[in-house]
Amino acid sequence: MNDSISIKLKQFLEERRINSKDPLTKETRIETDLDITGTDAIQLILEYGKHFNVNVSEFLAAEYFEAEGSFPWFNFNKKRNKKTLTISHLEKGIRAGRLDEEIINS
C-alpha cells in the first residue's frame, strides 16, 4: 500500500478502526480484522463514499456486515454467510468512483 490512494485510504481507516493494531494491508478485512460491523460499518461506508467521492448507493451492506447486536461467534455451529470486504475492494471503489458488486468482483 504505497501509492497515493492507498496511503489516503490507510489513513482514513486508521482513524476509524475500532480494534486491532495489526498493520493494514490490501487483504485486511473490514469486519473481521478491524471489528467494524453493524451501524459502525454502514457509517464507515457512507463516510468513505463522501470522503473519496465514491458512489456507494448500490453497495449491498447487508451481504458484507453483520447486523447491529449480532454475535455469530457465540454460536459456533452457525456458519457465517457474509461476503468479505477488504481494503483492496475499497481501493478498487476509489479508482472506479463506485463501490458495487461489479467493482468488488473485478
Disulfide bonds with the S-S distance in Angstrom:
none
